[in-house]
């Protein structure tokens, strides 16, 4: 699906993906900001405060009742992290106007409420409404505190924090407890108003009958003053391998190995790196699964993931504590095989089939169709699904080898129990 671009205001872009494939109309709004210690917690908190009520519907109950009256329109909010950008996300979903009585009016009212929530927030005495703000502040702090209960997510975060110390990417997308505690409703509102005035904003819509959206979304009370250029992702050229060990009361050790890559989203060999990651640890036929889990029986689970904006590849495995040294050695060996071009025809073919199948499956979900463009808007280069599919299909063994040669091990992190031997 190709998106048609409209410029709504300075630095506000609308992308329409017209399709008869879905019976719903989905809209997502993304507001970008740089990851920074002084704003990361505010950016994480603000979307959850905004959805508690608007000027026209000042309580969550009133807002939900309004959406239910519009044939079940729905919206929610979140925050994401792409490279060294933090992105405030707003989601709207409605039945296609052609399928309901007075559909155009229903869509208009739904989008008016959605736009008010984003661009004209509920304010009392120069601040976000304080009871909503402090309630959501407590909820956010509880969620951040709860990260430690998800040992795999916690281990990955701690590994990245050690690996990217001093870099914006080390920040957790929801902030830290002390950052959250310092937040005040007046300062948070001022920060959000500045985002609305100057930061990049992208609006995507997918579904049928989108012809009225440029006018409807253009009518939101945008108060743009100038476009703020956000800095590019930082790149660490010198890598010095380090080991980090952490002890907690856990039965299973979690190993995370973080690699720097020489390729990122805009690099010519990016799709070679994408396929290399697939061959390494994404599928049941991948080298890590076969050699670490099946042959050596060292891991309860093992996989690899790629962050293409920052240029990081992470290997994660659940292992017995005494297997640490052997597991690290086998992972090193599999990466070395990729770098030496030891790749079978079956590995290459099955990996490309798996990646292509995943993208095609994603195209069956309108929200996923939109979300795949996040990395594109961050780097000012949207790529159609067809372009991506063709790029993956064209990857050769030599391109995989060349991309893998850019992998440099940065950090080995292990979370294990107090009696673990690592």
C-alpha positions in Angstrom: 0.0 0.0 0.0 1.3 3.4 -1.0 0.4 6.4 1.1 -0.7 9.8 -0.4 0.9 12.7 1.4 -0.7 15.9 2.5 0.9 18.8 4.3 -1.5 19.9 7.0 0.7 22.6 8.7 4.4 23.3 9.1 5.9 20.0 10.2 2.5 18.3 10.3 2.2 15.6 7.7 -0.9 13.5 6.8 -0.5 10.1 5.0 -3.6 8.4 3.6 -3.7 4.7 2.7 -6.9 4.2 0.8 -8.0 0.6 0.7 -11.2 -1.5 0.5 -9.5 -4.3 2.4 -10.7 -3.2 5.8 -14.2 -2.3 7.1 -12.8 0.1 9.7 -11.0 3.4 9.4 -7.9 3.7 11.5 -6.0 6.9 12.3 -2.7 7.1 14.3 -1.0 10.4 15.3 2.7 10.4 16.1 4.5 13.3 17.9 8.2 12.9 17.9 10.7 14.1 20.5 14.3 13.4 21.3 15.0 10.9 24.0 16.3 13.0 26.9 16.6 12.6 30.7 14.7 15.8 31.3 11.7 15.0 29.2 11.4 11.2 28.9 9.1 10.8 31.9 6.9 13.7 30.8 6.5 12.3 27.3 5.6 8.9 28.8 3.0 10.4 31.2 1.2 13.0 29.0 -0.6 10.6 26.6 -2.2 8.7 29.6 -3.3 12.1 31.1 -4.8 13.4 27.9 -7.1 10.4 27.5 -8.7 10.9 30.9 -10.9 13.7 29.5 -11.2 16.6 27.1 -12.7 20.1 27.3 -16.0 18.8 25.7 -16.0 15.5 27.6 -14.1 16.3 30.8 -14.2 12.8 32.4 -13.1 9.4 31.1 -16.7 8.2 31.4 -18.1 11.0 29.3 -15.5 10.4 26.7 -16.2 6.7 26.5 -19.9 7.3 26.3 -19.4 9.7 23.5 -17.3 7.2 21.6 -19.9 4.4 22.2 -22.7 6.7 20.8 -20.7 6.9 17.6 -21.1 3.2 16.8 -18.2 2.2 18.9 -15.5 4.6 17.9 -12.4 4.0 20.1 -9.1 5.6 20.8 -6.2 5.1 23.1 -2.6 6.3 23.7 0.9 5.0 24.3 4.5 6.0 23.9 7.2 4.2 21.8 11.0 4.4 21.3 12.5 4.3 17.9 16.3 4.7 18.0 16.9 7.9 20.0 13.4 9.2 19.4 10.5 9.0 21.8 7.2 9.0 20.1 3.8 9.9 21.7 1.2 7.8 20.0 -2.6 8.4 19.6 -4.9 5.8 18.1 -8.4 6.2 16.7 -10.6 3.5 15.2 -14.1 3.8 13.6 -16.5 1.8 11.5 -16.2 2.8 7.8 -18.7 5.7 7.3 -20.3 3.9 4.3 -21.4 1.0 6.6 -23.4 3.0 9.2 -26.3 5.6 9.0 -25.2 9.2 8.8 -21.6 7.8 8.6 -19.9 11.0 7.5 -21.3 12.9 10.5 -20.3 10.1 12.9 -16.8 10.2 11.5 -16.7 14.0 11.8 -17.8 14.0 15.5 -15.4 11.2 16.3 -12.4 12.9 14.7 -13.4 16.2 16.4 -13.2 14.6 19.8 -10.0 12.8 18.9 -8.4 16.0 17.6 -9.5 18.0 20.7 -7.8 15.4 22.9 -4.5 15.8 21.1 -4.3 19.5 20.1 -6.5 21.3 22.7 -6.0 19.5 26.0 -8.1 19.8 29.1 -6.4 22.6 31.2 -7.2 24.0 34.7 -5.4 27.0 36.1 -2.5 26.8 33.6 -1.9 23.1 34.2 -3.1 19.6 33.3 -6.0 18.8 35.6 -4.2 17.9 38.8 -6.2 14.9 40.0 -5.8 13.2 36.6 -2.2 14.1 36.4 -1.3 12.7 39.8 -3.3 9.6 39.4 -1.6 8.7 36.1 1.7 9.7 37.6 1.2 7.1 40.3 0.2 4.5 37.7 3.3 5.2 35.6 5.6 4.9 38.6 4.0 1.5 39.5 4.4 0.3 35.9 8.1 1.3 35.9 8.6 -0.4 39.3 6.9 -3.5 37.9 9.5 -3.9 35.2 11.7 -6.0 37.6 8.9 -8.6 37.7 9.4 -9.3 33.9 12.9 -10.7 34.2 13.5 -11.0 30.4 12.4 -7.4 29.7 14.3 -6.2 32.8 17.5 -8.0 31.7 17.3 -6.6 28.1 16.8 -3.1 29.5 19.7 -3.4 31.9 21.9 -4.7 29.2 21.0 -1.8 26.9 21.5 0.6 29.8 25.1 -0.7 30.3 25.8 -0.9 26.6 24.6 2.6 25.8 25.7 4.4 28.9 25.9 8.1 28.2 23.8 7.8 25.0 20.1 8.7 24.8 19.2 5.2 23.8 20.0 4.0 27.3 16.8 5.7 28.6 13.7 3.5 29.3 10.8 4.7 27.2 8.6 5.2 30.3 11.4 7.0 32.3 12.8 6.2 35.7 11.1 6.4 39.1 13.0 9.6 40.2 12.2 11.3 36.9 8.5 10.5 37.3 8.4 11.8 40.9 9.8 15.2 39.8 7.0 15.8 37.3 4.5 18.7 37.9 1.4 19.4 35.9 2.3 23.0 35.0 5.7 22.1 33.6 4.4 19.0 31.8 1.7 21.2 30.1 4.3 23.7 29.0 6.4 21.0 27.6 3.5 19.4 25.7 2.4 22.8 24.3 5.9 23.2 22.9 5.8 19.8 21.3 2.5 20.8 19.6 3.9 24.1 18.4 7.3 22.9 17.0 8.0 19.1 17.0 7.4 16.8 14.0 3.9 15.4 13.9 2.8 12.6 11.5 -0.8 11.5 11.0 -1.6 8.2 9.2 -5.0 6.9 8.1 -5.8 3.5 6.6 -9.2 2.3 5.4 -11.9 3.1 2.8 -13.4 6.4 2.0 -10.7 8.7 3.3 -11.5 11.7 1.0 -12.8 13.9 3.9 -9.8 13.4 6.1 -7.5 16.2 4.9 -10.3 18.7 5.6 -11.3 17.1 8.9 -7.8 16.8 10.3 -6.7 20.1 8.9 -9.5 21.7 10.9 -8.0 20.6 14.2 -6.8 23.6 16.2 -3.1 23.4 15.1 -1.1 26.2 16.5 2.2 25.6 14.8 5.0 28.2 15.0 8.1 26.6 13.6 9.5 23.2 12.9 12.1 21.9 15.3 14.8 19.7 13.7 15.5 16.8 16.0 19.1 15.5 16.1 20.2 12.4 14.3 20.9 9.2 16.1 24.3 9.1 17.9 26.8 6.5 16.6 29.5 5.0 18.8 32.6 4.2 16.6 34.9 2.7 19.2 33.7 -0.5 20.9 35.3 -2.0 23.9 33.8 -5.3 25.0 32.5 -5.5 28.6 30.9 -8.1 30.8 28.2 -7.1 33.3 26.8 -9.5 36.0 23.8 -8.9 38.1 22.5 -11.1 40.9 18.8 -11.5 41.9 16.7 -14.3 43.4 16.0 -16.0 40.1 16.1 -19.7 39.1 17.0 -19.2 35.5 19.9 -17.0 34.3 19.2 -14.6 31.5 22.0 -13.9 29.0 22.0 -10.8 26.8 24.7 -10.1 24.3 24.6 -6.7 22.6 26.3 -6.0 19.3 26.8 -2.8 17.5 26.1 -2.9 13.7 27.7 -1.0 10.9 24.4 -0.7 9.1 21.2 1.2 9.9 17.9 1.9 8.2 19.4 4.3 5.6 22.5 2.1 4.9 22.7 0.4 1.5 23.2 -3.0 3.2 20.3 -2.6 5.6 18.3 -5.5 4.2 21.4 -7.7 4.2 21.6 -7.0 8.0 17.9 -7.8 8.4 18.3 -11.2 6.7 21.5 -11.8 8.7 19.6 -11.3 11.9 16.9 -13.7 10.7 19.4 -16.3 9.9 21.1 -15.8 13.3 18.1 -16.0 15.7 14.6 -15.1 14.6 13.2 -18.5 13.4 13.2 -22.2 14.5 15.7 -22.9 11.7 18.0 -20.1 12.8 21.6 -20.8 13.9 21.1 -19.9 17.5 18.0 -22.0 18.0 19.6 -25.0 16.3 23.0 -24.8 17.9 22.3 -23.3 21.3 19.0 -24.8 22.1 18.6 -28.0 20.1 22.2 -29.4 19.7 23.8 -28.1 23.0 20.5 -28.0 25.0 21.8 -24.9 26.8 18.8 -22.6 26.5 15.2 -22.6 27.5 14.8 -20.0 24.8 17.1 -18.0 22.5 16.6 -15.4 19.9 18.1 -12.3 18.3 16.5 -8.9 17.5 17.5 -5.9 15.5 17.0 -2.2 16.3 17.6 -0.8 12.8 17.5 2.9 13.7 20.2 2.9 16.4 22.0 -0.1 14.8 22.0 -2.6 17.6 21.5 -6.4 17.5 20.8 -8.2 20.8 20.9 -11.9 21.5 18.8 -13.1 24.5 18.8 -16.5 26.0 17.4 -18.2 29.1 20.1 -20.5 30.4 21.2 -22.5 33.5 23.7 -20.3 35.4 26.5 -22.8 35.0 26.1 -22.8 31.2 27.1 -19.1 30.9 30.6 -19.6 29.4 29.5 -22.3 27.0 26.5 -20.4 25.8 28.6 -17.2 25.2 31.1 -19.2 23.2 28.4 -20.8 21.0 26.8 -17.5 20.2 30.2 -16.0 19.3 30.7 -19.0 17.0 27.4 -18.5 15.2 28.1 -14.8 14.6 31.6 -15.7 13.3 30.0 -18.2 10.9 27.8 -15.4 9.5 30.8 -13.2 9.2 32.7 -15.9 7.3 29.7 -16.5 5.0 29.0 -20.0 6.3 25.3 -19.9 5.2 23.4 -22.7 3.6 21.0 -22.2 0.7 18.3 -23.6 3.0 19.0 -21.0 5.8 18.9 -18.1 3.3 15.8 -19.3 1.5 13.8 -20.2 4.7 14.8 -16.9 6.3 13.7 -14.8 3.4 10.4 -16.7 3.2 9.8 -16.2 6.9 10.5 -12.4 6.8 8.3 -12.0 3.7 5.5 -14.0 5.3 5.7 -11.9 8.4 5.4 -8.6 6.4 2.4 -10.0 4.4 0.7 -11.1 7.6 1.2 -7.6 9.1 -0.6 -6.1 6.1 -3.8 -7.8 7.4 -3.9 -5.4 10.4 -4.5 -1.7 9.7 -2.6 -0.5 12.9 0.4 -2.7 11.9 0.3 -1.3 8.4 0.7 2.2 10.0 3.2 1.2 12.6 5.7 -0.2 10.1 6.2 3.4 8.9 7.5 4.6 12.3 11.2 4.0 11.4 10.5 5.6 8.0 9.2 8.9 9.4 12.1 9.1 11.9 14.5 8.9 9.0 12.4 10.8 6.5 12.1 7.9 4.1 8.9 5.9 3.9 9.2 2.6 2.0 6.2 0.7 0.6 5.6 -2.9 1.6 6.4 -3.9 -2.0 9.7 -2.2 -1.9 10.6 -3.9 1.3 9.5 -7.3 0.0 11.5 -7.0 -3.1 14.6 -5.8 -1.2 14.4 -8.8 1.1 13.9 -11.3 -1.8 16.9 -9.9 -3.6 19.4 -10.3 -0.7 22.3 -12.6 -1.5 24.6 -14.6 0.7 27.4 -12.1 0.0 25.2 -9.3 1.2 24.5 -11.2 4.4 28.2 -11.9 4.9 29.1 -8.3 4.3 26.4 -7.0 6.7 27.4 -9.5 9.4 31.0 -8.4 9.2 29.9 -5.1 10.7 28.8 -6.7 13.9 30.9 -5.8 16.9 30.3 -7.3 20.4 29.9 -4.5 22.9 28.3 -5.9 26.0 27.7 -9.3 27.6 25.1 -9.1 30.4 24.0 -11.9 32.7 21.3 -11.9 35.3 21.5 -14.9 37.6 20.7 -16.2 41.1 23.0 -15.7 44.1 24.4 -19.2 43.7 24.8 -18.9 40.0 28.2 -19.5 38.5 28.9 -17.2 35.6 
